[in-house]
């Protein structure tokens, strides 16, 4: 259908080659899912700016590149000593190289009986009923073309299964490292199932050990059981030559409390989708986001909160700090279904433009079909407050430091909402590094 | 002489506000600038502190032998100029104490003094807090965020107490204060009076000057100092308002 030279044609021929390596597995249920996804991807193609969902973010540069899917673990000389810098202080750490689980680099502490924290590929191989039951059930195969592409090359990622009534004190870090020397495609697929009344925090970290151009195309599916408390944090700090597209999709049970903190600082073109379905009464979600961009980066955050049932609440705060010629995009959808009476939804989006050439497109999108609801949204776009800058300077602080202090304060409003202490420390250091006079601000 | 202002003219958006200010301040003196609304009092304070909304079109300001107008706001602060704001701005996310420590250390560094560590700094802060009757909770909050009007003004003088400026400019520090808060603020200022320091009090009303007794009072009208005198001039203004000064000025030929 597509000539091999078209973007989808390249991936189709790669899929073809992949299929030939599978032998018997090509008859499996998993592989028919992949094939279905490849079909969808081929017929839909990469999105263009004519598509409303991609209006502000041109992924032409991604479509044009021919990224080679990484089909297995090639350790590529990545040693523990290279990886340590990205560690969070926790007992549970799963490390993935170009999307594939590395047992050598990973470590998992003692887990309660029945809990699983490991590679999705091995769970699928061992016919773990939970992995098979939940995989690709939250996100539709054609939810976005990138989800289709991820699913077509779905092999590995993290599988976390926590039975009912478990409180995990340590957070689970999922560390995704890009390291290939050729232009490549990493397609990590994560599945997180949290039982009733359980309490877990999970941190996804995306980093690079290569200067190569590549695409991380990740999908994370989360099911938060009734009355569970789940925090999902993500730090995307890939190289400025990397492309990063990701979908996080969470479905909440009754009275579940779900928090997503999404921090993006790396990547040349970045698109994050966070979708939460409040699928049972009295569930609650909090979505926070912070992006820092400079140079010619484009960081696009799309969030969807689907109030499907009554008496649920959602709180959303997305902030962007945009410098240089970089661009930010925020699109926040809130659906309130006809059935979802007594919904309480609040969305706030704030953008700080640090240069004259920095731009942002921000779009709240509320679609409300119930009548007894409370929904508010607000967006502000601005520069640093001149009066605040003058106030700090009039006390002896130089202009650069004054601007850094105020920029840090803007960011810390989101950072302090991260409850995983080591991640919060890591984020603060990272933001300091990004600011010209990190030392002075650090002394604050 | 600490400060000498000569024929200072300044504009905002092309409109001239200060039309030739002349003023000399020596160390150890307290000067009050009084005047009706719109006379240019806050503009003068702002120009001295380096607020960039104002354009100086003529004249000069010499501070400690230096051309003050050449210095950036932070350089003026490090040289010992302090402005207590009429409307202190709220800065969410910036801790009041940590900010003040950074400010004090920037000033100390400029003076060639060693930067203070957290322990030494805290000691100074505790001492000055008592002086200003400041509640400890204000220290751990963001700069001015959610402070009442009185707390904001008190916080300004608290900053002044910690930073120990040579020349303090108090811009309408009395506005919005009830009588008790006014007394606390004035007491704080008085405790900071030294023979090597000077204070310039900018105010509309005389009542602050009951507590901070000035050596000199100047009346600012339409961008010029039209009358100067001792502390009794403030009382006269309180009693008779500003109109008689205006009449007096209009009867005199304008000085070249």
Interface residues (C-beta under 8 A of the other chain):
Chain A: X385 X387 X388 X390 X391 X392 X393 X394 X395 X396 X397 X398 X399 X401 X402 X405 X406 X408 X409 X410 X412 X413 X440 X443 X444
Chain B: X49 X50 X51 X52 X72 X73 X74 X76 X77 X78 X82 X83 X85 X88 X89 X91 X92 X93 X94 X95 X98 X99 X100 X101 X102 X103 X104 X105 X106 X107 X110 X142 X143 X159 X163
